[in-house]
Amino acid sequence: MLLIGDDWAEGHHDIEVQDATGRRLATARLPEGAEGMTKLHELVARHGDQDLDAAGVIVGIETDRGTWVQALLAAGYEVYAINPRQVVRFKERYSTSGAKSDKGDAHALADMVRIDRDQLRPVAGDSDQAQAVKIAARAHQTLIWERTRIFQRLRNALREYFPAALAAYADVELTSTDGLELLIKAPTPRAAAKLTRSQIAAVLARARRRGRDAKASAIQAALREKHLELPEQVTAAYAATATAHARLLLALNEQIAAMEEQVKTHFLAHPDAEIYLSMPGIGQVTGARVLAEFGDDPTRYNSAKARKNYAGTSPVTRASGKSHTVQARYVRNNRLADALQLQAFSALRASPGARRYYDKQRARESGYNAALRQVGNRLVGILHGCLKSRTLYDEATAWSHHAHLQAA
């Protein structure tokens, strides 16, 4: 057996190779890419026995994705993706000074996979299709987050020089294409006050808005109300800023729509898509996000509890002395947690069983978020059972136990 600590950076990898006793066999700095991977294989061949199987090469690294990790997996090595926070805590065994070096991190990673391997999670062997879903779903969600950030900057600018626009375009939403086009068309209070009802209606018509005549009249009236004004030069600078942000938002809207189609295409092509879509509260985008973060390696989660723990829906018990508390699990995969919370919220309307379970938690004086989290936790367990048995969700089967207890 060979234990390898791999501290990666953008252009190189610091490597330490140990044997099963912890004896350091080699250290090296390898370049990123095919050349570095070839040199790593040479190190393995040089220090491993002739009978060493690829599965006997254990690698610890602080990432679970990228071409380097995929090459390690393709070689047959057992790879553990270790959270950087775990590495920092582990290094406190050696020293509490907080000193850091790339060689020291490589040494700690090698020690971790040698000493604490049973406490670590190996990189899942997800299919190529699942990886494609993950890439598309994460890119789509990241673009949405970026749109939110840019919109907040736009909103702040409008509050400072043109608050009437926020009120005028509230009904059509300022992140919508027609709202942004109107703002670009007239980015200052004076220019907006000159917009005619027909000009506004024409923009709304291109967006296929219903009741556009009434909306156009309301927008025009709001834009023509009296308001405080800034000096002309200051207003012009703000208007240029708002226009730049509005154009960015238009581009993001276009790319988000395009990425959403990619998400749906990759998700629907996955063999597990039918099971995910049978779950209450899950649509194609939400289902893609949940699948992307859980992965599709059938050996990754040994039990429903393990899947719940990874999802972050299960609580954490803290017991020390006479103190005993049960708290929410906040160290978790935030992308997965967001998707599961959205599913749980939507399931309250789609599933009578989920609604009864939620009401039961609220009757126990659980708060809204706590009750919703418990619904999500229950749905994760149901999903695990469906995936394990390769069956679609069934409302009666999923909630029969809770319905029986309620009837009793």
C-alpha positions as CSV (number, residue, x, y, z in Angstrom):
1,M,0.0,0.0,0.0
2,L,1.1,3.5,-0.8
3,L,-0.4,6.6,0.8
4,I,-0.1,9.9,-1.2
5,G,-0.8,13.4,0.1
6,D,-1.5,15.8,-2.8
7,D,-1.6,19.5,-2.1
8,W,-2.8,21.1,-5.3
9,A,-2.4,24.6,-6.6
10,E,-3.4,26.1,-10.0
11,G,-0.1,25.2,-11.6
12,H,1.5,22.4,-9.6
13,H,1.0,19.7,-7.0
14,D,3.1,19.1,-3.9
15,I,3.3,15.3,-3.3
16,E,4.3,13.2,-0.4
17,V,4.4,9.4,-0.7
18,Q,4.3,7.2,2.4
19,D,4.3,3.5,3.1
20,A,1.8,1.8,5.4
21,T,3.9,2.5,8.5
22,G,4.0,6.2,7.8
23,R,7.6,6.2,6.6
24,R,8.2,9.0,4.0
25,L,9.3,7.5,0.7
26,A,9.4,10.6,-1.5
27,T,8.4,14.2,-1.9
28,A,8.0,16.1,-5.2
29,R,6.5,19.1,-6.8
30,L,4.8,18.0,-10.0
31,P,3.4,20.2,-12.8
32,E,-0.3,20.3,-13.5
33,G,-1.5,18.3,-16.5
34,A,-0.4,15.2,-18.3
35,E,3.3,15.6,-17.6
36,G,2.7,15.8,-13.9
37,M,0.4,12.8,-13.9
38,T,3.0,10.8,-15.8
39,K,5.6,11.7,-13.1
40,L,3.2,10.7,-10.4
41,H,2.7,7.3,-11.9
42,E,6.5,6.9,-12.1
43,L,6.7,7.7,-8.4
44,V,4.2,5.0,-7.7
45,A,6.0,2.5,-9.9
46,R,9.3,3.3,-8.2
47,H,8.2,3.0,-4.6
48,G,5.5,0.3,-4.9
49,D,6.0,-3.4,-4.9
50,Q,5.6,-5.4,-8.1
51,D,2.4,-6.9,-6.7
52,L,1.0,-3.5,-5.8
53,D,-2.5,-3.1,-7.2
54,A,-3.8,0.3,-8.3
55,A,-6.5,0.1,-5.6
56,G,-3.6,0.0,-3.1
57,V,-2.6,3.5,-3.9
58,I,-4.6,5.8,-1.6
59,V,-4.6,9.5,-2.4
60,G,-5.7,12.4,-0.2
61,I,-6.5,15.7,-2.0
62,E,-8.6,18.8,-1.2
63,T,-10.9,18.7,-4.2
64,D,-13.3,16.2,-5.8
65,R,-13.3,17.5,-9.3
66,G,-11.2,18.5,-12.3
67,T,-9.1,16.6,-14.8
68,W,-6.4,15.7,-12.3
69,V,-8.9,13.9,-10.0
70,Q,-10.5,12.2,-12.9
71,A,-7.1,11.0,-14.1
72,L,-6.4,9.6,-10.6
73,L,-9.7,7.7,-10.6
74,A,-9.1,6.5,-14.2
75,A,-5.8,5.0,-13.0
76,G,-7.7,3.0,-10.4
77,Y,-6.4,4.8,-7.4
78,E,-8.6,5.2,-4.3
79,V,-9.1,9.0,-4.0
80,Y,-10.4,10.8,-0.9
81,A,-11.5,14.4,-1.3
82,I,-10.8,16.1,2.1
83,N,-12.4,19.3,3.3
84,P,-9.6,21.9,3.8
85,R,-11.1,22.7,7.3
86,Q,-10.4,19.0,8.3
87,V,-6.8,19.4,7.2
88,V,-6.4,22.5,9.3
89,R,-7.8,20.7,12.3
90,F,-5.7,17.6,11.7
91,K,-2.5,19.7,11.5
92,E,-3.1,20.9,15.1
93,R,-1.8,17.5,16.1
94,Y,1.6,18.6,15.0
95,S,1.6,22.2,16.1
96,T,-0.9,24.9,17.3
97,S,1.1,27.8,15.8
98,G,-0.9,27.9,12.6
99,A,2.2,27.6,10.4
100,K,1.4,26.6,6.8
101,S,3.4,25.2,3.9
102,D,2.6,23.3,0.8
103,K,4.9,20.4,1.9
104,G,3.3,20.4,5.3
105,D,-0.2,20.2,3.8
106,A,0.9,17.3,1.6
107,H,2.3,15.5,4.6
108,A,-0.9,16.1,6.6
109,L,-3.0,14.7,3.7
110,A,-0.9,11.6,3.5
111,D,-1.1,11.1,7.2
112,M,-4.9,11.6,7.1
113,V,-5.5,8.9,4.5
114,R,-3.2,6.6,6.5
115,I,-4.6,7.2,10.0
116,D,-8.2,8.3,9.5
117,R,-9.2,6.8,6.2
118,D,-12.2,5.1,7.7
119,Q,-13.5,8.6,8.8
120,L,-13.2,10.1,5.3
121,R,-15.4,9.9,2.3
122,P,-13.9,8.6,-1.0
123,V,-14.6,10.4,-4.2
124,A,-17.8,8.9,-5.6
125,G,-17.7,7.1,-8.8
126,D,-20.4,9.1,-10.5
127,S,-21.3,8.4,-14.1
128,D,-20.4,10.7,-16.9
129,Q,-24.0,11.6,-17.3
130,A,-24.3,12.6,-13.6
131,Q,-21.2,14.7,-13.9
132,A,-22.7,16.5,-16.9
133,V,-25.9,17.2,-14.9
134,K,-23.8,18.6,-12.1
135,I,-21.7,20.9,-14.3
136,A,-24.8,22.3,-16.0
137,A,-26.9,22.6,-12.9
138,R,-24.2,24.4,-10.9
139,A,-23.5,26.7,-13.8
140,H,-27.2,27.6,-14.1
141,Q,-27.5,28.2,-10.4
142,T,-24.3,30.3,-10.3
143,L,-25.6,32.5,-13.1
144,I,-28.8,33.1,-11.1
145,W,-26.8,34.0,-8.0
146,E,-24.8,36.4,-10.2
147,R,-28.0,38.0,-11.6
148,T,-29.2,38.6,-8.0
149,R,-25.9,40.3,-7.0
150,I,-26.0,42.6,-10.1
151,F,-29.7,43.4,-9.5
152,Q,-28.9,44.4,-5.9
153,R,-26.3,46.8,-7.3
154,L,-28.8,48.2,-9.8
155,R,-31.5,48.5,-7.1
156,N,-29.1,50.4,-4.8
157,A,-28.3,52.8,-7.6
158,L,-31.9,53.5,-8.4
159,R,-32.8,54.1,-4.8
160,E,-30.2,56.8,-4.7
161,Y,-31.1,58.7,-7.9
162,F,-34.4,57.3,-9.4
163,P,-36.6,55.6,-6.7
164,A,-39.7,56.2,-8.8
165,A,-38.4,53.5,-11.2
166,L,-38.5,50.9,-8.5
167,A,-42.2,51.7,-7.9
168,A,-43.1,52.0,-11.5
169,Y,-41.6,48.7,-12.7
170,A,-42.5,46.7,-9.5
171,D,-45.5,45.0,-11.3
172,V,-43.4,43.7,-14.2
173,E,-40.3,43.0,-12.1
174,L,-37.2,45.0,-12.8
175,T,-35.2,41.8,-13.6
176,S,-37.6,41.0,-16.5
177,T,-36.6,41.7,-20.0
178,D,-39.3,44.4,-20.6
179,G,-38.6,46.1,-17.3
180,L,-34.9,46.3,-18.1
181,E,-35.6,47.5,-21.7
182,L,-37.7,50.3,-20.4
183,L,-35.0,51.4,-17.9
184,I,-32.4,51.4,-20.7
185,K,-34.7,53.3,-23.0
186,A,-35.2,56.0,-20.3
187,P,-32.6,55.8,-17.5
188,T,-33.2,59.2,-16.0
189,P,-36.3,60.6,-14.3
190,R,-36.7,63.3,-16.9
191,A,-36.4,60.9,-19.8
192,A,-38.8,58.4,-18.2
193,A,-41.4,61.1,-17.6
194,K,-41.5,61.7,-21.4
195,L,-42.3,58.0,-22.3
196,T,-45.6,57.7,-23.9
197,R,-48.2,55.1,-23.1
198,S,-47.8,53.6,-26.6
199,Q,-44.0,53.3,-26.2
200,I,-44.4,51.5,-22.9
201,A,-47.1,49.2,-24.3
202,A,-44.9,48.3,-27.2
203,V,-42.2,47.1,-24.9
204,L,-44.7,45.1,-22.8
205,A,-46.2,43.6,-26.0
206,R,-42.8,42.2,-27.1
207,A,-42.7,40.5,-23.7
208,R,-46.2,39.2,-24.3
209,R,-47.6,40.8,-21.1
210,R,-51.3,40.4,-20.4
211,G,-53.3,43.5,-19.6
212,R,-50.5,45.6,-21.1
213,D,-52.6,48.7,-21.7
214,A,-53.5,49.0,-18.0
215,K,-50.0,48.2,-17.0
216,A,-48.6,50.8,-19.4
217,S,-51.0,53.5,-18.0
218,A,-49.9,52.6,-14.4
219,I,-46.2,52.7,-15.3
220,Q,-46.6,56.1,-17.1
221,A,-48.4,57.6,-14.1
222,A,-45.8,56.4,-11.7
223,L,-43.0,57.8,-13.8
224,R,-44.6,61.2,-14.1
225,E,-45.2,61.7,-10.4
226,K,-43.2,64.5,-8.7
227,H,-40.0,63.4,-7.0
228,L,-36.7,64.9,-5.7
229,E,-33.9,65.2,-8.3
230,L,-30.2,65.3,-8.1
231,P,-27.9,67.6,-10.1
232,E,-27.9,66.8,-13.8
233,Q,-24.2,65.6,-13.9
234,V,-24.7,63.3,-10.9
235,T,-27.9,61.9,-12.5
236,A,-26.1,61.2,-15.7
237,A,-23.4,59.3,-13.9
238,Y,-25.9,57.2,-12.1
239,A,-27.9,56.6,-15.3
240,A,-24.7,55.3,-17.0
241,T,-24.2,53.0,-14.1
242,A,-27.8,51.7,-14.1
243,T,-27.7,51.2,-17.9
244,A,-24.5,49.1,-17.6
245,H,-26.1,46.9,-14.9
246,A,-29.3,46.6,-16.9
247,R,-27.5,45.4,-20.0
248,L,-25.6,42.9,-17.9
249,L,-28.9,41.6,-16.5
250,L,-30.3,41.3,-20.0
251,A,-27.3,39.2,-21.1
252,L,-27.6,37.0,-18.0
253,N,-31.3,36.5,-18.6
254,E,-30.5,35.1,-22.0
255,Q,-27.7,32.9,-20.8
256,I,-29.8,31.6,-17.8
257,A,-32.5,30.6,-20.2
258,A,-30.0,28.8,-22.4
259,M,-28.4,27.0,-19.5
260,E,-31.8,25.9,-18.2
261,E,-32.4,24.1,-21.4
262,Q,-29.0,22.4,-21.0
263,V,-29.9,21.4,-17.4
264,K,-33.1,19.9,-18.5
265,T,-31.6,18.1,-21.5
266,H,-28.8,16.4,-19.4
267,F,-31.2,15.6,-16.5
268,L,-33.9,14.0,-18.6
269,A,-31.2,11.8,-20.3
270,H,-30.2,10.4,-16.9
271,P,-31.8,7.0,-16.0
272,D,-32.7,8.2,-12.5
273,A,-34.6,11.2,-13.8
274,E,-37.9,9.4,-13.7
275,I,-37.5,8.5,-10.1
276,Y,-36.6,12.1,-9.1
277,L,-39.5,13.5,-11.0
278,S,-41.9,11.1,-9.3
279,M,-41.1,12.8,-6.0
280,P,-43.5,15.5,-4.8
281,G,-42.3,19.1,-5.1
282,I,-39.5,18.3,-7.7
283,G,-39.5,19.7,-11.2
284,Q,-36.8,19.3,-13.8
285,V,-34.5,22.1,-12.6
286,T,-34.9,21.2,-8.9
287,G,-34.5,17.5,-9.7
288,A,-31.3,18.2,-11.7
289,R,-29.8,20.1,-8.7
290,V,-30.6,17.3,-6.2
291,L,-29.3,14.6,-8.5
292,A,-26.2,16.7,-9.3
293,E,-25.3,17.1,-5.6
294,F,-26.2,13.6,-4.5
295,G,-24.5,12.0,-7.5
296,D,-25.5,8.6,-8.8
297,D,-22.9,6.2,-7.3
298,P,-25.0,3.4,-5.8
299,T,-22.4,2.7,-3.2
300,R,-21.9,6.2,-1.9
301,Y,-24.6,6.2,0.8
302,N,-24.8,3.1,2.9
303,S,-28.1,4.0,4.4
304,A,-30.8,6.7,4.3
305,K,-29.2,8.2,7.4
306,A,-25.9,8.7,5.6
307,R,-27.8,10.4,2.7
308,K,-29.6,12.6,5.2
309,N,-26.4,13.6,7.0
310,Y,-24.8,14.6,3.7
311,A,-27.9,16.5,2.7
312,G,-27.7,18.4,6.0
313,T,-31.4,17.8,6.8
314,S,-30.8,15.6,9.8
315,P,-30.1,17.4,13.1
316,V,-26.9,17.4,15.1
317,T,-26.9,16.3,18.8
318,R,-24.5,18.1,21.1
319,A,-24.1,16.5,24.5
320,S,-21.6,17.6,27.1
321,G,-22.0,17.0,30.8
322,K,-25.6,18.0,31.8
323,S,-26.1,19.8,28.5
324,H,-27.9,18.0,25.8
325,T,-29.2,19.9,22.7
326,V,-30.4,19.0,19.2
327,Q,-29.5,21.6,16.6
328,A,-29.8,22.2,12.9
329,R,-26.9,21.0,10.8
330,Y,-25.4,24.2,9.3
331,V,-22.1,22.7,7.9
332,R,-23.5,21.2,4.7
333,N,-23.7,21.4,0.9
334,N,-25.5,24.7,0.5
335,R,-26.5,24.0,-3.1
336,L,-28.2,20.8,-2.1
337,A,-29.8,22.3,1.0
338,D,-31.3,25.1,-1.1
339,A,-32.8,22.6,-3.6
340,L,-34.2,20.4,-0.8
341,Q,-35.8,23.3,1.0
342,L,-37.5,24.4,-2.2
343,Q,-38.7,20.8,-2.8
344,A,-40.1,20.6,0.8
345,F,-41.9,23.9,0.4
346,S,-43.5,22.8,-2.9
347,A,-44.3,19.3,-1.5
348,L,-46.6,20.9,1.1
349,R,-49.1,21.5,-1.8
350,A,-48.3,18.5,-3.9
351,S,-48.3,15.8,-1.2
352,P,-51.1,15.4,1.5
353,G,-48.7,13.2,3.5
354,A,-46.0,15.9,3.5
355,R,-48.6,18.4,4.6
356,R,-49.8,16.3,7.4
357,Y,-46.2,15.7,8.6
358,Y,-45.5,19.4,8.4
359,D,-48.7,20.2,10.4
360,K,-47.7,17.6,13.0
361,Q,-44.3,19.3,13.5
362,R,-45.9,22.7,13.8
363,A,-48.3,21.3,16.4
364,R,-45.3,20.3,18.4
365,E,-44.3,24.0,18.4
366,S,-41.5,23.6,15.9
367,G,-40.8,26.8,14.0
368,Y,-41.5,27.2,10.2
369,N,-37.9,26.5,9.1
370,A,-37.5,23.6,11.5
371,A,-40.7,21.9,10.4
372,L,-39.8,22.4,6.7
373,R,-36.4,21.0,7.4
374,Q,-38.0,17.9,8.9
375,V,-40.2,17.5,5.9
376,G,-37.1,17.7,3.7
377,N,-35.4,15.1,5.9
378,R,-38.2,12.7,5.5
379,L,-38.3,13.2,1.7
380,V,-34.6,12.5,1.5
381,G,-35.2,9.2,3.2
382,I,-38.0,8.4,0.9
383,L,-35.9,9.3,-2.1
384,H,-33.1,7.0,-0.9
385,G,-35.6,4.1,-0.7
386,C,-36.9,4.8,-4.1
387,L,-33.4,4.9,-5.6
388,K,-32.3,1.8,-3.8
389,S,-35.3,-0.3,-4.9
390,R,-35.5,1.4,-8.3
391,T,-39.2,2.2,-7.8
392,L,-41.2,5.4,-8.3
393,Y,-42.6,7.4,-5.5
394,D,-46.0,6.3,-4.1
395,E,-47.9,8.6,-1.8
396,A,-49.6,5.9,0.2
397,T,-46.5,3.8,0.7
398,A,-44.3,6.8,1.6
399,W,-46.5,8.1,4.4
400,S,-48.4,5.0,5.5
401,H,-46.4,4.7,8.7
402,H,-47.1,8.3,9.8
403,A,-50.8,8.0,8.7
404,H,-51.1,4.9,10.9
405,L,-49.6,6.6,13.9
406,Q,-51.9,9.6,13.5
407,A,-55.0,7.3,13.2
408,A,-53.9,5.4,16.3
